[in-house]
Amino acid sequence: FVFRSGGPVSGMRVLLVAAALGAAQDGTQGLPSWVSGKAKDLWGELDKVIMAESGKGLFDPEACEIRVSLLKELTGHGEREAPLLRTNVLNEMGYCDLLSGNIGVAAKRFDSAIGEMNAPSEESLMQNMQTAPIVLMKQAAAALKGHKVGEAAVALRRSRTIYEREFKKFVKMVAKQNNIPDEQVPQIMGQLQKTNKMAVTLIGLLQASDKTLETIEKSIWGGDKPR
């Protein structure tokens, strides 16, 4: 049984553009024609890592290394979809750096992701649930860099709330498309979390938020400051 998931979840197009563009499990089908063969191969490798049965996860070190190479392949392109693709990669690279403790680099990644969107202001991005999480993550990383753990926790929780809301909407959409009654949704969660790229991406973002919040709590109660 293969879950149908239609198009991307409304409101998460920027954050999940790779999942939206890559209709195939290898993530390459549906990518713009200008994307190089090497970039498509890297996207395929990235999907194999994050969708592996071993459950390596969205921000496994191997996946993070692949994103570094992928960004290099996307840099310099001015095609219409290019900024959106780079935004997605930079956002995920920001999480990679945040989870590895490279707070300053993470803040720069999120800032670069915002810059790719060419918005008039960060305030305007905060008004849109498509883009608000990236701004919130930049704020969280900047606050952590300045050892303002309380501010960082608030921004992280706000971002996580958006991801959680979108995940619930996504699961509801999948259930409706596959004619699954509400009472049976819990029974399909295990398979959905292993086989659906959109679900894996949202879960990965939620888990990364939880892990960072846990680190913040330990730093508060343990007296250690994040690097």
SELOKE-958546 format. One record per residue (C-alpha): residue in one letter; x, y, z; residue number from 1. Coordinates in steps of 0.02 Angstrom, whole numbers. Layout:
atom resn = A; u = X; v = Y; w = Z; resi = NUM
...
! end
This chain:
atom resn = F; u = 0; v = 0; w = 0; resi = 1
atom resn = V; u = 72; v = 169; w = -51; resi = 2
atom resn = F; u = 5; v = 328; w = 27; resi = 3
atom resn = R; u = -47; v = 464; w = -94; resi = 4
atom resn = S; u = -2; v = 637; w = -35; resi = 5
atom resn = G; u = -50; v = 750; w = -180; resi = 6
atom resn = G; u = 45; v = 914; w = -185; resi = 7
atom resn = P; u = 142; v = 1004; w = -50; resi = 8
atom resn = V; u = 54; v = 1055; w = 109; resi = 9
atom resn = S; u = -15; v = 1230; w = 95; resi = 10
atom resn = G; u = 92; v = 1350; w = 193; resi = 11
atom resn = M; u = 251; v = 1244; w = 191; resi = 12
atom resn = R; u = 305; v = 1262; w = 9; resi = 13
atom resn = V; u = 464; v = 1356; w = 48; resi = 14
atom resn = L; u = 522; v = 1240; w = 185; resi = 15
atom resn = L; u = 479; v = 1079; w = 95; resi = 16
atom resn = V; u = 514; v = 1125; w = -84; resi = 17
atom resn = A; u = 627; v = 976; w = -114; resi = 18
atom resn = A; u = 491; v = 857; w = -60; resi = 19
atom resn = A; u = 364; v = 950; w = -165; resi = 20
atom resn = L; u = 469; v = 952; w = -322; resi = 21
atom resn = G; u = 532; v = 775; w = -305; resi = 22
atom resn = A; u = 383; v = 666; w = -341; resi = 23
atom resn = A; u = 489; v = 510; w = -354; resi = 24
atom resn = Q; u = 565; v = 427; w = -200; resi = 25
atom resn = D; u = 739; v = 475; w = -262; resi = 26
atom resn = G; u = 690; v = 659; w = -261; resi = 27
atom resn = T; u = 747; v = 693; w = -440; resi = 28
atom resn = Q; u = 586; v = 678; w = -539; resi = 29
atom resn = G; u = 506; v = 847; w = -562; resi = 30
atom resn = L; u = 663; v = 949; w = -532; resi = 31
atom resn = P; u = 689; v = 1093; w = -656; resi = 32
atom resn = S; u = 782; v = 1049; w = -815; resi = 33
atom resn = W; u = 925; v = 1168; w = -775; resi = 34
atom resn = V; u = 973; v = 1069; w = -619; resi = 35
atom resn = S; u = 1137; v = 980; w = -659; resi = 36
atom resn = G; u = 1155; v = 793; w = -664; resi = 37
atom resn = K; u = 1273; v = 801; w = -517; resi = 38
atom resn = A; u = 1145; v = 899; w = -415; resi = 39
atom resn = K; u = 1011; v = 773; w = -457; resi = 40
atom resn = D; u = 1126; v = 633; w = -405; resi = 41
atom resn = L; u = 1161; v = 721; w = -241; resi = 42
atom resn = W; u = 975; v = 744; w = -211; resi = 43
atom resn = G; u = 952; v = 559; w = -243; resi = 44
atom resn = E; u = 1090; v = 518; w = -118; resi = 45
atom resn = L; u = 1012; v = 635; w = 9; resi = 46
atom resn = D; u = 844; v = 551; w = -6; resi = 47
atom resn = K; u = 920; v = 379; w = 13; resi = 48
atom resn = V; u = 999; v = 433; w = 177; resi = 49
atom resn = I; u = 846; v = 517; w = 252; resi = 50
atom resn = M; u = 726; v = 382; w = 191; resi = 51
atom resn = A; u = 838; v = 236; w = 241; resi = 52
atom resn = E; u = 757; v = 95; w = 337; resi = 53
atom resn = S; u = 894; v = 115; w = 467; resi = 54
atom resn = G; u = 810; v = 278; w = 512; resi = 55
atom resn = K; u = 963; v = 390; w = 501; resi = 56
atom resn = G; u = 852; v = 542; w = 496; resi = 57
atom resn = L; u = 839; v = 710; w = 410; resi = 58
atom resn = F; u = 995; v = 781; w = 493; resi = 59
atom resn = D; u = 1110; v = 631; w = 495; resi = 60
atom resn = P; u = 1293; v = 688; w = 473; resi = 61
atom resn = E; u = 1300; v = 605; w = 303; resi = 62
atom resn = A; u = 1145; v = 700; w = 247; resi = 63
atom resn = C; u = 1220; v = 861; w = 310; resi = 64
atom resn = E; u = 1380; v = 833; w = 210; resi = 65
atom resn = I; u = 1280; v = 800; w = 53; resi = 66
atom resn = R; u = 1189; v = 966; w = 74; resi = 67
atom resn = V; u = 1356; v = 1058; w = 75; resi = 68
atom resn = S; u = 1397; v = 986; w = -96; resi = 69
atom resn = L; u = 1220; v = 1015; w = -157; resi = 70
atom resn = L; u = 1225; v = 1199; w = -112; resi = 71
atom resn = K; u = 1386; v = 1219; w = -214; resi = 72
atom resn = E; u = 1296; v = 1146; w = -365; resi = 73
atom resn = L; u = 1150; v = 1265; w = -344; resi = 74
atom resn = T; u = 1254; v = 1421; w = -313; resi = 75
atom resn = G; u = 1264; v = 1546; w = -456; resi = 76
atom resn = H; u = 1102; v = 1494; w = -541; resi = 77
atom resn = G; u = 976; v = 1631; w = -575; resi = 78
atom resn = E; u = 832; v = 1528; w = -639; resi = 79
atom resn = R; u = 660; v = 1559; w = -564; resi = 80
atom resn = E; u = 663; v = 1407; w = -449; resi = 81
atom resn = A; u = 845; v = 1425; w = -396; resi = 82
atom resn = P; u = 820; v = 1540; w = -245; resi = 83
atom resn = L; u = 682; v = 1428; w = -178; resi = 84
atom resn = L; u = 792; v = 1274; w = -193; resi = 85
atom resn = R; u = 937; v = 1361; w = -108; resi = 86
atom resn = T; u = 821; v = 1422; w = 30; resi = 87
atom resn = N; u = 771; v = 1244; w = 67; resi = 88
atom resn = V; u = 949; v = 1179; w = 70; resi = 89
atom resn = L; u = 1015; v = 1324; w = 174; resi = 90
atom resn = N; u = 874; v = 1305; w = 300; resi = 91
atom resn = E; u = 913; v = 1122; w = 325; resi = 92
atom resn = M; u = 1100; v = 1160; w = 334; resi = 93
atom resn = G; u = 1058; v = 1282; w = 473; resi = 94
atom resn = Y; u = 982; v = 1141; w = 573; resi = 95
atom resn = C; u = 1134; v = 1033; w = 539; resi = 96
atom resn = D; u = 1248; v = 1166; w = 611; resi = 97
atom resn = L; u = 1132; v = 1202; w = 756; resi = 98
atom resn = L; u = 1125; v = 1019; w = 806; resi = 99
atom resn = S; u = 1314; v = 1002; w = 794; resi = 100
atom resn = G; u = 1339; v = 1153; w = 906; resi = 101
atom resn = N; u = 1400; v = 1274; w = 772; resi = 102
atom resn = I; u = 1281; v = 1410; w = 827; resi = 103
atom resn = G; u = 1362; v = 1555; w = 737; resi = 104
atom resn = V; u = 1368; v = 1461; w = 572; resi = 105
atom resn = A; u = 1187; v = 1407; w = 596; resi = 106
atom resn = A; u = 1133; v = 1588; w = 616; resi = 107
atom resn = K; u = 1222; v = 1632; w = 453; resi = 108
atom resn = R; u = 1138; v = 1487; w = 362; resi = 109
atom resn = F; u = 965; v = 1542; w = 415; resi = 110
atom resn = D; u = 1007; v = 1722; w = 371; resi = 111
atom resn = S; u = 1065; v = 1667; w = 198; resi = 112
atom resn = A; u = 905; v = 1568; w = 175; resi = 113
atom resn = I; u = 806; v = 1725; w = 213; resi = 114
atom resn = G; u = 913; v = 1826; w = 93; resi = 115
atom resn = E; u = 873; v = 1705; w = -49; resi = 116
atom resn = M; u = 689; v = 1748; w = -34; resi = 117
atom resn = N; u = 724; v = 1932; w = -71; resi = 118
atom resn = A; u = 584; v = 1988; w = 45; resi = 119
atom resn = P; u = 559; v = 2172; w = 89; resi = 120
atom resn = S; u = 584; v = 2134; w = 273; resi = 121
atom resn = E; u = 590; v = 1994; w = 400; resi = 122
atom resn = E; u = 429; v = 2064; w = 473; resi = 123
atom resn = S; u = 341; v = 2025; w = 309; resi = 124
atom resn = L; u = 407; v = 1848; w = 315; resi = 125
atom resn = M; u = 341; v = 1827; w = 491; resi = 126
atom resn = Q; u = 165; v = 1863; w = 427; resi = 127
atom resn = N; u = 173; v = 1709; w = 317; resi = 128
atom resn = M; u = 176; v = 1534; w = 390; resi = 129
atom resn = Q; u = 275; v = 1477; w = 238; resi = 130
atom resn = T; u = 424; v = 1579; w = 293; resi = 131
atom resn = A; u = 401; v = 1622; w = 477; resi = 132
atom resn = P; u = 494; v = 1467; w = 541; resi = 133
atom resn = I; u = 654; v = 1516; w = 451; resi = 134
atom resn = V; u = 650; v = 1689; w = 531; resi = 135
atom resn = L; u = 614; v = 1611; w = 700; resi = 136
atom resn = M; u = 759; v = 1491; w = 681; resi = 137
atom resn = K; u = 875; v = 1635; w = 638; resi = 138
atom resn = Q; u = 815; v = 1724; w = 795; resi = 139
atom resn = A; u = 841; v = 1567; w = 898; resi = 140
atom resn = A; u = 1018; v = 1540; w = 834; resi = 141
atom resn = A; u = 1064; v = 1724; w = 859; resi = 142
atom resn = A; u = 995; v = 1718; w = 1037; resi = 143
atom resn = L; u = 1094; v = 1560; w = 1075; resi = 144
atom resn = K; u = 1251; v = 1640; w = 1007; resi = 145
atom resn = G; u = 1222; v = 1783; w = 1128; resi = 146
atom resn = H; u = 1185; v = 1660; w = 1269; resi = 147
atom resn = K; u = 1005; v = 1723; w = 1280; resi = 148
atom resn = V; u = 935; v = 1550; w = 1306; resi = 149
atom resn = G; u = 763; v = 1610; w = 1359; resi = 150
atom resn = E; u = 738; v = 1706; w = 1196; resi = 151
atom resn = A; u = 804; v = 1558; w = 1097; resi = 152
atom resn = A; u = 681; v = 1439; w = 1181; resi = 153
atom resn = V; u = 534; v = 1553; w = 1141; resi = 154
atom resn = A; u = 581; v = 1565; w = 957; resi = 155
atom resn = L; u = 610; v = 1377; w = 945; resi = 156
atom resn = R; u = 442; v = 1337; w = 1024; resi = 157
atom resn = R; u = 353; v = 1456; w = 905; resi = 158
atom resn = S; u = 437; v = 1373; w = 757; resi = 159
atom resn = R; u = 399; v = 1200; w = 823; resi = 160
atom resn = T; u = 215; v = 1246; w = 845; resi = 161
atom resn = I; u = 204; v = 1288; w = 660; resi = 162
atom resn = Y; u = 286; v = 1123; w = 610; resi = 163
atom resn = E; u = 172; v = 1024; w = 724; resi = 164
atom resn = R; u = 18; v = 1109; w = 655; resi = 165
atom resn = E; u = 72; v = 1074; w = 477; resi = 166
atom resn = F; u = 112; v = 893; w = 516; resi = 167
atom resn = K; u = -63; v = 865; w = 586; resi = 168
atom resn = K; u = -138; v = 949; w = 432; resi = 169
atom resn = F; u = -31; v = 839; w = 320; resi = 170
atom resn = V; u = -82; v = 678; w = 407; resi = 171
atom resn = K; u = -265; v = 729; w = 395; resi = 172
atom resn = M; u = -243; v = 764; w = 209; resi = 173
atom resn = V; u = -160; v = 595; w = 176; resi = 174
atom resn = A; u = -297; v = 505; w = 272; resi = 175
atom resn = K; u = -433; v = 594; w = 171; resi = 176
atom resn = Q; u = -348; v = 557; w = 5; resi = 177
atom resn = N; u = -333; v = 373; w = 50; resi = 178
atom resn = N; u = -509; v = 359; w = 124; resi = 179
atom resn = I; u = -443; v = 316; w = 297; resi = 180
atom resn = P; u = -566; v = 350; w = 439; resi = 181
atom resn = D; u = -505; v = 464; w = 578; resi = 182
atom resn = E; u = -507; v = 324; w = 705; resi = 183
atom resn = Q; u = -385; v = 223; w = 598; resi = 184
atom resn = V; u = -257; v = 362; w = 575; resi = 185
atom resn = P; u = -149; v = 308; w = 724; resi = 186
atom resn = Q; u = -130; v = 137; w = 641; resi = 187
atom resn = I; u = -50; v = 210; w = 484; resi = 188
atom resn = M; u = 70; v = 328; w = 571; resi = 189
atom resn = G; u = 212; v = 203; w = 579; resi = 190
atom resn = Q; u = 210; v = 169; w = 393; resi = 191
atom resn = L; u = 185; v = 351; w = 349; resi = 192
atom resn = Q; u = 337; v = 402; w = 451; resi = 193
atom resn = K; u = 445; v = 276; w = 359; resi = 194
atom resn = T; u = 385; v = 291; w = 180; resi = 195
atom resn = N; u = 324; v = 469; w = 149; resi = 196
atom resn = K; u = 457; v = 602; w = 119; resi = 197
atom resn = M; u = 348; v = 746; w = 173; resi = 198
atom resn = A; u = 309; v = 659; w = 337; resi = 199
atom resn = V; u = 492; v = 615; w = 365; resi = 200
atom resn = T; u = 541; v = 797; w = 333; resi = 201
atom resn = L; u = 413; v = 869; w = 454; resi = 202
atom resn = I; u = 454; v = 740; w = 587; resi = 203
atom resn = G; u = 639; v = 777; w = 566; resi = 204
atom resn = L; u = 609; v = 963; w = 592; resi = 205
atom resn = L; u = 505; v = 926; w = 748; resi = 206
atom resn = Q; u = 638; v = 810; w = 818; resi = 207
atom resn = A; u = 775; v = 938; w = 784; resi = 208
atom resn = S; u = 674; v = 1070; w = 876; resi = 209
atom resn = D; u = 647; v = 953; w = 1023; resi = 210
atom resn = K; u = 831; v = 907; w = 1032; resi = 211
atom resn = T; u = 885; v = 1089; w = 1031; resi = 212
atom resn = L; u = 757; v = 1134; w = 1164; resi = 213
atom resn = E; u = 821; v = 990; w = 1270; resi = 214
atom resn = T; u = 999; v = 1056; w = 1252; resi = 215
atom resn = I; u = 940; v = 1229; w = 1306; resi = 216
atom resn = E; u = 853; v = 1158; w = 1459; resi = 217
atom resn = K; u = 1011; v = 1064; w = 1508; resi = 218
atom resn = S; u = 1114; v = 1223; w = 1488; resi = 219
atom resn = I; u = 994; v = 1316; w = 1601; resi = 220
atom resn = W; u = 987; v = 1186; w = 1737; resi = 221
atom resn = G; u = 1166; v = 1128; w = 1717; resi = 222
atom resn = G; u = 1245; v = 1299; w = 1708; resi = 223
atom resn = D; u = 1328; v = 1270; w = 1539; resi = 224
atom resn = K; u = 1310; v = 1396; w = 1398; resi = 225
atom resn = P; u = 1288; v = 1339; w = 1217; resi = 226
atom resn = R; u = 1442; v = 1366; w = 1109; resi = 227
! end
